[in-house]
Each structure stands twice: as C-alpha cells, then as structure tokens.
Amino acid sequence: MATGTFSPATSAVRIRETPLLRWALEIDGAVSALNGLAYVVAAGAIGDRLGLSTALLVPIGAFLVVYGAALVVMSMRPRLGRGAVRAVIVLNALWVVDSLVVAFSGWFDPQGIGIAWILAQAVVVAGFATAQALGLRRAAP
C-alpha cells in the first residue's frame, strides 16, 4: 500500500495574499448571485425579453444564487484548496460552453437580444475564469 503525505502548503492557496484570485472569486460570486436572483424573481419578464422560458431561467437562477453565495464565502476564507479553485474554473468554462449551446444549438429560441445577452455573459464568465486561473497560477505554493 502506497502512502502519501498531505502538504497544506502545496494543496492550498492563501486567498488573502492573492488579491487577483480573491477579487475574481468575490466579483464572480456577487455577479452570479445577483444575476440568479433576477432570473428567479423576474423570470417571466426576462424570459419574454430574451426569448427564453421561465422553465429554463428559474432553475438556472436558483443555481446561480447558490453558486454565487458559495464563491463569496470561498473568497472570504484565509486558505482555499487548489482543487476547489480549479473546480470553479472548470464550472465557469462549462458555463461558457453551455452558453454557446443555448445561443446556437436551436434547442432554445432566444431572440436577437437574448443571443447578445447570452454571449455577453459567456464573455464575462470567460473573463472570470481567466482571472481565477491567473490568480491561482500567481498564488504562492
């Protein structure tokens, strides 16, 4: 049986000493939670404008509220596992891919403004993922 050692110094980053990563998690969390809250509270009006159903917007909104809150909490921790940060980066990358699918697959019927909104979100989320990856790279081991 092989044994491994856990080294907190190499598996965790010091969030408070990594401003870019802390900022990227914090702002991503706040934007995600607020966006999700808007989707839940005003799904009908937003759905009418974007050409998306409330059946799509409400669960996405609920997810975003929880996800955003989790990111804000993560950003407040003094130390955070590198794996947790990588998971956030992967989830953000999946959001970008899913956004492209929603915008262009034909499975949904977003209007022109809906496509623009979806693509704008994809660009913003890609920016968050990039900032988080750069912050993780800069973090002291």
C-alpha positions in Angstrom: 0.0 0.0 0.0 1.4 3.3 -1.0 1.3 6.2 1.4 1.2 9.8 0.5 1.6 12.9 2.6 -0.7 15.8 2.6 1.1 19.1 2.4 -1.2 22.0 3.1 1.4 24.4 1.7 1.2 22.9 -1.8 -2.5 22.0 -1.9 -3.9 25.3 -0.7 -3.6 28.9 -1.6 -3.7 31.8 0.7 -6.6 33.8 -0.6 -5.9 37.0 1.4 -2.4 37.1 0.0 -3.6 36.6 -3.6 -5.7 39.7 -4.4 -6.4 38.8 -8.1 -7.8 35.4 -7.1 -9.8 36.8 -4.1 -11.2 39.6 -6.3 -12.1 37.2 -9.2 -14.0 34.8 -6.8 -15.7 37.7 -5.0 -16.9 39.6 -8.0 -17.8 36.4 -9.9 -19.9 35.3 -6.8 -21.6 38.7 -6.4 -22.5 38.9 -10.2 -23.6 35.3 -10.3 -25.9 35.6 -7.3 -27.4 38.9 -8.4 -28.0 37.6 -11.9 -29.5 34.4 -10.5 -31.8 36.4 -8.2 -33.0 38.4 -11.1 -33.7 35.2 -13.1 -35.8 33.8 -10.2 -37.7 37.0 -9.3 -38.4 38.2 -12.8 -38.2 35.1 -14.9 -41.3 35.9 -16.9 -40.3 39.4 -17.9 -36.7 38.5 -18.5 -37.7 35.4 -20.4 -40.1 37.4 -22.6 -37.2 39.8 -23.5 -34.6 37.2 -24.1 -36.9 34.6 -25.8 -36.2 32.0 -23.1 -38.7 30.1 -21.0 -39.2 30.5 -17.3 -38.8 26.8 -17.0 -35.2 27.4 -18.0 -34.5 30.6 -16.2 -35.8 29.7 -12.7 -33.6 26.6 -12.1 -30.6 28.4 -13.6 -31.3 31.4 -11.4 -31.6 29.2 -8.3 -28.3 27.5 -9.2 -26.6 30.9 -9.7 -27.8 32.2 -6.3 -26.3 29.2 -4.5 -23.1 29.1 -6.7 -22.6 32.9 -6.2 -23.0 32.7 -2.5 -20.5 29.8 -2.4 -18.0 31.8 -4.3 -18.3 34.8 -2.0 -17.8 32.5 1.0 -14.8 30.9 -0.7 -13.3 34.4 -1.3 -13.5 35.2 2.4 -11.6 32.1 3.6 -8.0 32.7 4.5 -6.9 29.5 2.7 -8.5 27.6 -0.1 -7.7 24.2 -1.7 -6.3 24.5 -5.2 -8.8 21.8 -6.3 -11.7 24.0 -5.2 -10.4 26.9 -7.3 -9.8 24.5 -10.2 -13.4 23.3 -9.9 -14.7 26.9 -10.1 -12.6 27.5 -13.2 -14.0 24.3 -14.8 -17.6 25.2 -13.9 -17.1 28.6 -15.4 -15.7 27.1 -18.6 -18.7 24.8 -18.7 -21.0 27.8 -18.4 -19.3 29.4 -21.4 -19.7 26.2 -23.5 -23.3 25.8 -22.3 -24.0 29.5 -23.3 -22.8 28.8 -26.8 -25.1 25.7 -27.0 -28.1 27.7 -25.7 -27.4 30.5 -28.2 -26.8 28.5 -31.3 -28.0 24.9 -31.0 -31.6 25.5 -32.0 -32.8 23.7 -28.8 -33.9 27.0 -27.5 -35.3 30.1 -29.3 -33.5 33.2 -27.9 -34.4 36.4 -29.7 -31.6 38.7 -31.0 -31.2 40.5 -27.7 -31.3 37.1 -26.0 -28.4 35.8 -28.1 -26.5 39.0 -27.4 -27.1 38.7 -23.6 -26.1 35.0 -23.6 -22.9 35.8 -25.5 -22.1 38.8 -23.2 -22.5 36.5 -20.2 -20.2 34.0 -21.8 -17.5 36.6 -22.3 -17.8 37.9 -18.7 -17.7 34.3 -17.3 -14.7 33.5 -19.5 -13.0 36.6 -18.1 -13.7 35.4 -14.5 -12.3 32.0 -15.3 -9.2 33.6 -16.9 -8.7 35.9 -13.9 -9.1 32.9 -11.5 -6.7 30.8 -13.4 -4.1 33.6 -13.4 -4.7 34.2 -9.7 -4.2 30.5 -9.0 -1.0 30.5 -11.0 0.3 33.5 -9.1 -0.6 32.1 -5.7 2.4 31.1 -3.6 2.6 27.4 -3.1 
